[in-house]
Amino acid sequence: MLELCGVGYQPATATRPILQNVNLSLAPGSIGLVAGRSGGGKTTLLEVISGLASPDRGTISWEGQPLSSRQRRWLCGLVFQFPERHFLGLTVGQELKLGHRRLDSGRVEAVLEQVGLGGLSPRQLPEQLSGGQQRRLALAVQLLRNPQVLLLDEPTAGLDWAVRAEIISLLQVLGRERAVLVVTHEPELFRGAVTAGWRLEDGTLVPLAPAPLLTMP
């Protein structure tokens, strides 16, 4: 269980907190959604959860144990809104192998198949992939780390309707094995696909009503 209790965050350059008294619980095997306007702090929330930023107050725990930023970086896999801006490998193969001393080719093939990129050449250039393929590649990079918590920043942004539906279906599959948290300014796209939801308002999470967005247990 991922738990945030009273989490607050205010960077030194900000005149007011971006996050304040944030409380959230998300169990493995569930998909949570945080809705909110662009620029409202959703990306910052993911950065704090993933360990890229440290909260000023409050605790972030996994299975009841408070975690340091370093521990959260091991626990979580974060896929950014525009993953192509964060690719470092010159080829798909290099991108997948970054950070791994040894990587079994069978596992790589299995993960690529899982995200719908089966048969993709490792010599393919990431910048030559479509937007949907780039999202899938970014997911594959994180899945090779086997995170317990998968964090996704606007995973459907800039994609056409067909690809959006494919990505959402993929997230539902991935959410069976881990906790998944999506942030988006278009919550209606995820109607029926998530099990818990909040809206980020003035730095605080407000629970979404169960219907019509959420699936029922």
C-alpha positions as CSV (number, residue, x, y, z in Angstrom):
1,M,0.0,0.0,0.0
2,L,1.3,3.4,-1.0
3,E,0.3,6.0,1.6
4,L,0.8,9.8,1.7
5,C,0.0,11.4,5.0
6,G,0.0,15.2,5.4
7,V,2.5,15.8,2.6
8,G,3.4,19.3,1.8
9,Y,5.9,20.8,-0.7
10,Q,7.0,24.4,-1.4
11,P,10.1,25.0,-3.5
12,A,12.4,27.8,-2.5
13,T,11.4,29.9,-5.5
14,A,7.6,29.6,-4.8
15,T,5.6,32.1,-2.8
16,R,3.1,29.5,-1.7
17,P,3.0,25.7,-1.2
18,I,2.4,23.7,-4.4
19,L,1.2,20.8,-2.2
20,Q,-0.3,21.0,1.2
21,N,-1.7,18.4,3.5
22,V,-1.9,15.8,0.7
23,N,-3.4,12.4,1.8
24,L,-3.6,9.4,-0.5
25,S,-3.8,5.6,-0.2
26,L,-3.3,3.3,-3.2
27,A,-3.0,-0.5,-3.0
28,P,-1.2,-2.8,-5.4
29,G,-3.6,-4.0,-8.1
30,S,-5.4,-0.7,-8.3
31,I,-5.3,2.3,-10.6
32,G,-5.6,5.8,-9.1
33,L,-6.2,9.0,-11.0
34,V,-5.5,12.6,-10.0
35,A,-7.3,15.2,-12.1
36,G,-6.6,18.9,-12.2
37,R,-5.9,21.8,-14.4
38,S,-2.6,22.2,-16.2
39,G,0.0,23.9,-14.0
40,G,-1.9,22.9,-10.9
41,G,0.8,20.8,-9.3
42,K,0.0,17.3,-10.7
43,T,3.5,16.7,-12.1
44,T,5.1,18.0,-8.8
45,L,3.0,15.5,-6.9
46,L,4.5,12.6,-9.0
47,E,8.0,14.0,-8.6
48,V,7.6,14.0,-4.8
49,I,6.1,10.5,-4.8
50,S,8.9,9.2,-7.0
51,G,11.7,10.7,-5.0
52,L,12.8,13.3,-7.5
53,A,11.8,15.9,-4.9
54,S,11.6,15.8,-1.1
55,P,8.4,16.9,0.8
56,D,8.8,19.7,3.3
57,R,6.4,17.9,5.7
58,G,4.4,14.7,6.0
59,T,5.4,11.1,5.2
60,I,5.3,8.8,2.2
61,S,5.1,5.1,3.1
62,W,5.0,1.7,1.5
63,E,3.5,-1.2,3.4
64,G,3.6,1.0,6.5
65,Q,7.3,1.9,6.3
66,P,8.2,5.6,5.7
67,L,10.5,5.9,2.7
68,S,13.4,8.2,1.9
69,S,13.7,9.8,-1.5
70,R,16.3,7.2,-2.5
71,Q,14.0,4.4,-1.5
72,R,11.1,5.9,-3.4
73,R,13.2,6.1,-6.5
74,W,13.7,2.4,-6.3
75,L,10.1,1.7,-5.6
76,C,8.6,3.9,-8.3
77,G,8.7,4.1,-12.1
78,L,7.9,7.5,-13.5
79,V,6.8,8.1,-17.1
80,F,6.9,11.7,-18.0
81,Q,4.3,13.5,-20.2
82,F,6.7,13.9,-23.1
83,P,9.0,10.8,-22.7
84,E,10.9,11.5,-25.9
85,R,12.5,14.5,-24.2
86,H,14.1,12.2,-21.7
87,F,15.4,9.4,-24.0
88,L,19.1,9.1,-23.7
89,G,19.9,6.1,-25.8
90,L,20.7,6.6,-29.5
91,T,18.7,3.5,-30.3
92,V,15.8,1.6,-28.8
93,G,18.2,-1.1,-27.6
94,Q,20.4,1.4,-25.9
95,E,17.5,3.1,-24.2
96,L,16.3,-0.2,-22.8
97,K,19.7,-1.2,-21.5
98,L,20.5,2.1,-19.7
99,G,21.1,1.5,-16.0
100,H,21.4,-2.3,-16.4
101,R,24.7,-4.1,-16.1
102,R,23.1,-7.2,-17.5
103,L,19.8,-7.6,-19.2
104,D,18.4,-10.9,-20.4
105,S,17.2,-10.6,-24.0
106,G,14.3,-12.8,-23.3
107,R,13.0,-10.4,-20.6
108,V,13.4,-7.5,-22.9
109,E,11.4,-9.2,-25.6
110,A,8.7,-10.1,-23.1
111,V,8.4,-6.6,-21.8
112,L,8.3,-5.1,-25.4
113,E,5.6,-7.7,-26.2
114,Q,3.7,-6.7,-23.1
115,V,3.6,-3.0,-24.1
116,G,2.7,-3.8,-27.7
117,L,6.1,-3.3,-29.2
118,G,6.9,-6.9,-30.0
119,G,9.1,-7.2,-33.0
120,L,10.5,-3.7,-32.7
121,S,14.1,-3.6,-33.9
122,P,16.6,-2.6,-31.2
123,R,18.4,-0.6,-33.9
124,Q,15.3,1.6,-34.4
125,L,15.9,5.3,-33.5
126,P,13.5,6.5,-30.7
127,E,12.8,9.8,-32.5
128,Q,11.5,7.9,-35.5
129,L,8.8,6.2,-33.4
130,S,5.2,7.5,-33.3
131,G,3.9,9.3,-30.3
132,G,2.1,6.2,-29.1
133,Q,5.2,4.0,-29.6
134,Q,7.3,6.4,-27.6
135,R,4.9,6.2,-24.7
136,R,5.1,2.4,-24.9
137,L,8.9,2.5,-25.1
138,A,9.0,4.7,-22.0
139,L,6.7,2.2,-20.2
140,A,8.9,-0.7,-21.2
141,V,12.0,1.1,-19.8
142,Q,10.3,1.5,-16.4
143,L,8.8,-2.1,-16.4
144,L,12.3,-3.5,-16.9
145,R,13.0,-2.0,-13.5
146,N,10.0,-3.9,-12.1
147,P,8.6,-1.0,-10.0
148,Q,6.0,-1.6,-7.4
149,V,4.4,1.8,-8.2
150,L,4.0,3.1,-11.7
151,L,3.4,6.8,-12.1
152,L,2.2,8.4,-15.4
153,D,2.1,12.0,-16.2
154,E,-0.6,12.8,-18.8
155,P,-0.2,9.4,-20.6
156,T,-2.7,10.3,-23.3
157,A,-1.6,13.8,-24.1
158,G,-1.0,14.5,-27.8
159,L,-2.3,11.1,-28.9
160,D,-5.2,10.4,-31.3
161,W,-8.3,8.7,-30.0
162,A,-7.4,5.2,-31.1
163,V,-4.0,5.3,-29.5
164,R,-5.4,6.8,-26.3
165,A,-7.8,3.9,-26.0
166,E,-4.9,1.4,-26.5
167,I,-2.8,3.1,-23.9
168,I,-5.6,3.1,-21.3
169,S,-6.3,-0.6,-22.0
170,L,-2.6,-1.3,-21.5
171,L,-2.6,0.6,-18.2
172,Q,-5.5,-1.5,-17.0
173,V,-3.4,-4.6,-17.7
174,L,-0.3,-3.2,-15.9
175,G,-2.4,-2.2,-13.0
176,R,-3.2,-5.8,-12.1
177,E,0.4,-6.4,-10.9
178,R,1.2,-3.1,-9.2
179,A,-0.1,0.2,-8.0
180,V,-0.7,2.7,-10.9
181,L,-1.2,6.4,-10.4
182,V,-2.2,8.6,-13.4
183,V,-2.4,12.4,-13.4
184,T,-4.4,14.1,-16.2
185,H,-6.4,17.2,-17.0
186,E,-8.8,14.9,-19.0
187,P,-10.2,12.5,-16.4
188,E,-13.2,11.7,-18.6
189,L,-10.9,9.7,-20.9
190,F,-10.4,7.2,-18.1
191,R,-14.1,6.7,-17.3
192,G,-14.5,3.2,-15.9
193,A,-10.8,2.4,-16.0
194,V,-9.7,3.6,-12.5
195,T,-10.5,2.4,-9.0
196,A,-9.8,5.5,-7.0
197,G,-9.8,9.2,-7.9
198,W,-8.9,12.6,-6.6
199,R,-8.9,16.2,-7.8
200,L,-6.0,18.4,-7.0
201,E,-7.4,21.8,-5.9
202,D,-5.2,24.5,-4.3
203,G,-2.5,21.9,-3.5
204,T,-4.9,19.5,-1.7
205,L,-6.4,16.3,-2.9
206,V,-10.2,16.1,-2.9
207,P,-11.8,12.7,-3.5
208,L,-13.8,12.2,-6.7
209,A,-17.3,10.9,-6.5
210,P,-17.5,7.2,-7.3
211,A,-19.7,7.7,-10.3
212,P,-19.4,8.0,-13.2
213,L,-15.6,8.0,-13.4
214,L,-14.7,5.1,-11.2
215,T,-15.1,1.4,-11.6
216,M,-17.0,-0.3,-8.8
217,P,-15.3,-3.0,-6.7
